[in-house]
């Protein structure tokens, strides 16, 4: 395309952004207009993408990290012939796929954006997959705003990308100098960004983002740079092309005051179509089919930590299917992903202590068809909460494994204890939350996760625990195990993980006193096994939940939720971690928090004595 | 102190770290040994701290961001005479204040550490307070590990500190080249760190961290550098001084294999005492006492967004007391902290789009006696979840305000909707969770938050809502309001925020059909008003919760928790956001998610028709 045509294309994108936001009555046209020339040249000359085959493995990946520039993205789709003008103007309407911020409801959008600073971490995952797994020469293009460069997650990704020499990754920064509520820290000081990125090992190019010749040259240079990722740092003007809003504060996130005049000022609507370059033929290498799955088997009575069982099961799963990858937050010796790393080093990714990048990379890899297991301490997954939340919006299938759950870790103290993780994961849309209490159960659940949609979470424990289930036992997601049951049960104890063993010990103590209790191992916290819980309620009338987690948001709440269909409720009593733990042995911790066998037994006795239960 | 004495002091710290970990049977001696010389010189020559007066406003602040080096910190305390040898050896024992990672159970520890990458963000808050609020020349010293430099939160703080010219802040990086599971990305490449920090505008000094002369000179240079924060990048050896562990992998986080031999190799125990330099006299400027509090008053029937009421109330609160500060995540025009910024610019802190830094700064400021209100979209507070979790461990009193709650925001779509925030905040130890539905209620709660301990959260809404309470009405934390009540009520609807208004509308619809419902406005989600809920349960037998939040972890779970004392349960039914929203108007969103008046009325009708309720 000639330069004047490229400039015309930029104007078309601007007009369409104005039109879409005007039709919607909301949206971010000015943030779209600043990046229009960058996007025009990218689409016309550099992107390789088959819009008829969004699943083509050779397609480049385009991520609008500045997701609020969605009108620009949708305007590009119209240029490419992927959507028509009528759909463009459905922007932000109920039932339109053109949401305020892009989501994978559109087949050309891999991941949802709109929480700033997430595009590059996800892009790193895609670029890593391209380099180290797919071996397909697709490029990953990330369009970012200048404001979001303040997000730490961006710098986690910048470090990761440089360290991995991801020369298939290009970051395009739309430096329009204005954030939502005013100027950014660095304004139009392109060199401020270049200095920082350069120090991390990136190749940087500073340009005028409205000069299509410069843009074209920069994108070409990015494509031919070897051994380093490239950042194109483009000076632009927010609202470019319309004097009433151009480079003016207070114009963020709203339609233009006078859209008709603006469209006229921009030269009116245009209908340029671009035949986007098609990608070369490419073949997917990974496969869910491999050798037969031979999960590790543990003997009943053996003492094994569930984190160890996780590591061994993941290694086995990796042998059975080549689409499984493991990601570590520099604690692989603790989470036991090191077992996987030893057997499958090419599918193991060290993300160092950067949990947002850890999860972002996982999201990027699942978008390329892989089945990622990302793991760190349960406590530190809270670091990536916003990424996990956005993964749910992305309809991403990722598996997260948090080790060192609860006070049972012992002496390291509260900073290392996952005590809020169940609450975090339960509240996610479409999530699955699993919490095994023994090694064979863990192994089965690790394998089951590979087939689940959405965000799946496995909570593992630091300390050894006795194996209580045989290796052939099955543990369907959504199920539970009734470990003790009789027609004399006066209370049902619902437990998970470490407290299952405490509950069993409590049942032994109580049995000596003639008090029978039912025990439910709620290994699937979400979905929870409502039927079994309801049966237990009918039989015993009272459910006592006990969990190594805060009283809010975990097993106690999950059990209560099983009775929210309007049916008569059983009596519900809950034990959880209500204190602020310090350092102590695991046994002392469980006791101090009131969730050990003695505490459970005491609670049951109280319920029986107070005749709360029959 | 002479150089040979400084070196001896370093050895003492090493020996004590080895002894403490040996006594505990766990801990991180090798990570302490690498930083021993740095700590020795800092304590002996540069720190100004009165250990008898930890509240002295002139005290320097010392933050061990690498909190696992706690044995070193406690060894310092012994040198300073703050603890005795017996207490040192109580490390990690039940009831010892010397926890595995430092917490404010010790009077000399301002904030808990142990989740890496948090010390610098918190230190920036303290240094900002010193510069812009306290006007006291204390220095903030942050000791960090090299591994944690991978955390994005560190780079948020690095950017913030340079931008604010915090020359009272020194970062000491203990570059021992070994992380938990192996080498770091940059090993001993000090220049890699210097290049990055320098690019962000920091003064950097590279030294041999075991050369006490070099350490002394570097600390002095840091103290005399003007206009820039300084980073001392120190090459050290993990486990320094004991050949069996020095610079060896696999020696992280465990006592030395042969402590007795190690102590001998280090020259045996020493009992050097240092009289730490006292700070100059200093006076606290801020005060809780100011003018009378004149909260904004809104007229019943007026249409006001609770976010607007928050902004106005916060500005008023800032006029009444000079210890109130406001922090913004570059969305002050949306959260309405801009009202505060206009009236109190000197106490307004723009943290840009860096939510971890936003919360870290707030934690640092509350440690200096301020009452911070940090605000961004509710959805984006998830970005800082780990910081908020650690704030609870720090016993920090911070106020967090999340705007744009729920699907009611409308067209911007799910990335911008706070739908998991109540779950996140409810599960925190000692937290308070408030969710007002009108402007006067909001104003009262904003004022109440200033007096609360721990992490307090206020959830505000984007859209205008009718004012339903008079300006003189009181809203105690832990209370609720019964908006409709009669002896014919068949169901109790428990709502919060926007759904209160939907519930009122539903009651009107149902009233026309002869169905009376009780309405409880649960503005205090945690603690919840168990008494009122229990009374409503006794009266109506069935509680229907309705919330603009995921069904898990929010109002539904809070209400269920009010019945976990063993009493008979009412029937509980919940309405919450079970779909994945797209873009639509606020009204359409509430309807699509089944939490609008029509949905509530339909649910009540069903309950009545099914004779679930009497």
Contacts between the chains, C-beta under 8 A, distances in Angstrom:
chain1	res1	chain2	res2	distance
A	24	B	411	6.6
A	24	B	583	8.0
A	25	B	411	8.0
A	26	B	410	7.8
A	26	B	411	4.9
A	26	B	412	7.5
A	27	B	411	7.7
A	67	B	415	6.4
A	91	B	583	8.0
A	92	B	411	4.4
A	92	B	413	8.0
A	92	B	583	4.2
A	92	B	584	7.9
A	93	B	583	7.0
A	93	B	584	7.2
A	94	B	582	7.3
A	94	B	583	7.4
A	94	B	584	3.9
A	94	B	585	7.3
A	94	B	588	4.9
A	94	B	592	7.4
A	95	B	582	7.5
A	96	B	582	7.5
A	96	B	583	6.8
A	97	B	582	7.9
A	98	B	583	7.7
A	99	B	413	4.5
A	99	B	582	5.0
A	99	B	583	4.4
A	100	B	411	5.1
A	100	B	412	4.4
A	100	B	413	4.1
A	100	B	416	7.4
A	100	B	583	4.6
A	101	B	412	6.9
A	101	B	413	5.1
A	101	B	415	4.7
A	101	B	416	7.1
A	103	B	413	7.2
A	103	B	414	7.3
A	103	B	415	7.9
A	103	B	582	7.4
A	105	B	582	7.0
A	112	B	414	7.5
A	112	B	415	6.0
A	113	B	415	7.0
A	114	B	412	7.6
A	114	B	413	6.6
A	114	B	414	8.0
A	114	B	415	2.8
A	114	B	416	6.1
A	115	B	379	6.9
A	115	B	380	6.5
A	115	B	383	7.5
A	115	B	415	5.3
A	116	B	353	5.6
A	117	B	353	7.0
A	147	B	330	6.4
A	147	B	352	7.1
A	147	B	353	5.3
A	148	B	353	5.8
A	150	B	156	6.7
A	150	B	159	6.3
A	150	B	330	7.4
A	150	B	352	4.1
A	150	B	353	4.7
A	150	B	354	4.6
A	151	B	152	7.0
A	151	B	156	7.2
A	151	B	353	5.6
A	151	B	354	6.0
A	151	B	383	8.0
A	152	B	151	7.0
A	152	B	152	2.4
A	152	B	153	4.8
A	152	B	154	7.1
A	152	B	155	5.2
A	152	B	156	4.2
A	152	B	354	6.3
A	152	B	356	5.9
A	152	B	357	7.4
A	153	B	152	4.8
A	154	B	152	7.1
A	155	B	152	5.2
A	155	B	155	3.9
A	155	B	156	7.9
A	156	B	150	6.7
A	156	B	151	7.2
A	156	B	152	4.2
A	156	B	155	8.0
A	159	B	150	6.3
A	159	B	185	7.1
A	163	B	185	5.5
A	179	B	330	5.2
A	179	B	352	7.4
A	179	B	353	7.2
A	180	B	330	6.0
A	180	B	331	5.7
A	180	B	333	6.6
A	180	B	334	7.0
A	181	B	328	7.7
A	181	B	330	6.1
A	181	B	331	6.4
A	181	B	332	5.1
A	181	B	333	4.3
A	181	B	334	7.6
A	181	B	338	7.0
A	184	B	352	7.3
A	185	B	159	7.1
A	185	B	163	5.5
A	185	B	352	6.1
A	195	B	199	4.3
A	196	B	196	7.5
A	196	B	199	4.6
A	196	B	200	6.1
A	198	B	199	7.0
A	199	B	195	4.3
A	199	B	196	4.6
A	199	B	198	7.0
A	199	B	199	3.8
A	200	B	196	6.1
A	328	B	181	7.7
A	330	B	147	6.4
A	330	B	150	7.4
A	330	B	179	5.2
A	330	B	180	6.0
A	330	B	181	6.1
A	331	B	180	5.8
A	331	B	181	6.4
A	332	B	181	5.2
A	333	B	180	6.7
A	333	B	181	4.4
A	334	B	180	7.1
A	334	B	181	7.7
A	338	B	181	7.1
A	352	B	147	7.1
A	352	B	150	4.1
A	352	B	179	7.4
A	352	B	184	7.4
A	352	B	185	6.1
A	353	B	116	5.6
A	353	B	117	6.9
A	353	B	147	5.3
A	353	B	148	5.8
A	353	B	150	4.7
A	353	B	151	5.6
A	353	B	179	7.2
A	354	B	150	4.6
A	354	B	151	6.0
A	354	B	152	6.3
A	355	B	386	7.8
A	356	B	152	5.9
A	357	B	152	7.4
A	379	B	115	6.9
A	379	B	386	7.5
A	379	B	389	7.2
A	380	B	115	6.5
A	380	B	386	6.6
A	382	B	385	4.0
A	382	B	386	4.3
A	382	B	389	5.4
A	383	B	115	7.5
A	383	B	385	7.0
A	383	B	386	4.2
A	385	B	382	4.0
A	385	B	383	7.0
A	385	B	385	3.9
A	385	B	386	7.7
A	385	B	424	7.0
A	386	B	355	7.8
A	386	B	379	7.5
A	386	B	380	6.6
A	386	B	382	4.3
A	386	B	383	4.1
A	386	B	385	7.7
A	389	B	379	7.2
A	389	B	382	5.4
A	389	B	420	6.1
A	390	B	415	6.4
A	392	B	580	7.8
A	393	B	414	4.9
A	393	B	415	5.8
A	393	B	580	7.1
A	395	B	580	7.9
A	410	B	26	7.8
A	411	B	24	6.6
A	411	B	25	8.0
A	411	B	26	5.0
A	411	B	27	7.8
A	411	B	92	4.5
A	411	B	100	5.1
A	412	B	26	7.6
A	412	B	100	4.4
A	412	B	101	6.8
A	412	B	114	7.6
A	413	B	92	7.9
A	413	B	99	4.5
A	413	B	100	4.1
A	413	B	101	5.1
A	413	B	103	7.2
A	413	B	114	6.6
A	414	B	103	7.3
A	414	B	112	7.5
A	414	B	114	7.9
A	414	B	393	4.8
A	415	B	67	6.5
A	415	B	101	4.7
A	415	B	103	7.9
A	415	B	112	6.0
A	415	B	113	7.0
A	415	B	114	2.8
A	415	B	115	5.3
A	415	B	390	6.4
A	415	B	393	5.8
A	416	B	100	7.5
A	416	B	101	7.1
A	416	B	114	6.1
A	419	B	427	7.8
A	419	B	429	7.7
A	420	B	385	8.0
A	420	B	389	6.1
A	420	B	424	7.5
A	420	B	427	4.2
A	420	B	428	6.6
A	423	B	423	5.1
A	423	B	424	7.0
A	423	B	426	7.1
A	423	B	427	3.6
A	423	B	552	7.9
A	423	B	553	5.3
A	424	B	385	7.0
A	424	B	420	7.5
A	424	B	423	7.0
A	424	B	424	6.4
A	424	B	427	7.5
A	426	B	423	7.1
A	426	B	552	4.4
A	426	B	553	6.2
A	427	B	419	7.8
A	427	B	420	4.2
A	427	B	423	3.7
A	427	B	424	7.5
A	427	B	550	4.6
A	427	B	552	4.5
A	427	B	553	4.3
A	427	B	554	7.6
A	428	B	420	6.6
A	428	B	550	7.5
A	429	B	419	7.7
A	429	B	550	6.7
A	429	B	580	5.5
A	430	B	580	7.5
A	526	B	552	7.5
A	542	B	566	7.5
A	549	B	427	8.0
A	550	B	427	4.6
A	550	B	428	7.5
A	550	B	429	6.7
A	551	B	561	7.2
A	552	B	423	7.9
A	552	B	426	4.4
A	552	B	427	4.5
A	552	B	526	7.5
A	552	B	553	7.0
A	552	B	557	6.7
A	552	B	558	7.9
A	552	B	561	7.0
A	553	B	423	5.3
A	553	B	426	6.2
A	553	B	427	4.3
A	553	B	552	7.0
A	553	B	553	4.4
A	553	B	557	6.7
A	554	B	427	7.6
A	556	B	561	7.5
A	556	B	564	6.9
A	557	B	552	6.7
A	557	B	553	6.7
A	557	B	557	4.2
A	557	B	560	6.7
A	557	B	561	7.4
A	558	B	552	7.9
A	560	B	557	6.7
A	560	B	560	3.8
A	560	B	561	7.6
A	560	B	564	7.7
A	560	B	572	7.3
A	561	B	551	7.2
A	561	B	552	7.0
A	561	B	556	7.4
A	561	B	557	7.4
A	561	B	560	7.6
A	561	B	574	7.8
A	563	B	569	7.5
A	563	B	572	6.7
A	564	B	556	6.9
A	564	B	560	7.7
A	564	B	572	5.1
A	564	B	573	5.7
A	564	B	574	5.0
A	565	B	573	7.2
A	566	B	542	7.5
A	566	B	571	5.6
A	566	B	573	5.1
A	566	B	607	6.2
A	566	B	610	7.1
A	566	B	612	4.5
A	567	B	571	7.1
A	568	B	569	7.9
A	568	B	571	6.5
A	569	B	563	7.5
A	569	B	568	7.9
A	569	B	569	3.2
A	569	B	570	6.9
A	569	B	571	6.3
A	569	B	572	6.3
A	570	B	569	6.9
A	571	B	566	5.6
A	571	B	567	7.1
A	571	B	568	6.5
A	571	B	569	6.3
A	572	B	560	7.3
A	572	B	563	6.6
A	572	B	564	5.1
A	572	B	569	6.3
A	573	B	564	5.7
A	573	B	565	7.2
A	573	B	566	5.1
A	574	B	561	7.8
A	574	B	564	5.0
A	580	B	392	7.7
A	580	B	393	7.0
A	580	B	395	7.8
A	580	B	429	5.5
A	580	B	430	7.5
A	582	B	94	7.3
A	582	B	95	7.5
A	582	B	96	7.5
A	582	B	97	7.9
A	582	B	99	5.0
A	582	B	103	7.5
A	582	B	105	6.9
A	583	B	24	8.0
A	583	B	91	8.0
A	583	B	92	4.2
A	583	B	93	7.0
A	583	B	94	7.4
A	583	B	96	6.8
A	583	B	98	7.8
A	583	B	99	4.4
A	583	B	100	4.6
A	584	B	92	8.0
A	584	B	93	7.2
A	584	B	94	3.9
A	585	B	94	7.4
A	588	B	94	5.0
A	592	B	94	7.4
A	607	B	566	6.2
A	610	B	566	7.1
A	612	B	566	4.4
